[in-house]
Amino acid sequence: MLIQLYILALVLSAIILAASLLLGGSSVEEPYDAPRHQGRSMRFWTFFIASFGIIGLLLDGLDLVSAGQAAVFAVAAATPIAILASRAVSR
């Protein structure tokens, strides 16, 4: 059942990325001088959803761990990946 969630996460992140590219890469970020709140950043959520989807799909799809462990590992790994990737892209 979680496999469908991981696939949905990958599809959703691909749609967000495609929309961003097709719409000219317009940013929905806060202004530059606004305080940074990583949890509200569209970049953060895009990277988080994509990372969560690929990690969960690999772990659960290849039966490397149980479904519950895959979900926990996917969230735990996707969070720092999304933080670092969104900071790297915003610089």
Secondary structure, 3 states (H helix, E strand, C coil): CHHHHHHHHHHHHHHHHHHHHHCCCCCCCCCCCCCCCHHHCHHHHHHHHHHHHHHHHHHHHCCCCCHHHHHHHHHHHHHHHHHHHHHHHHC
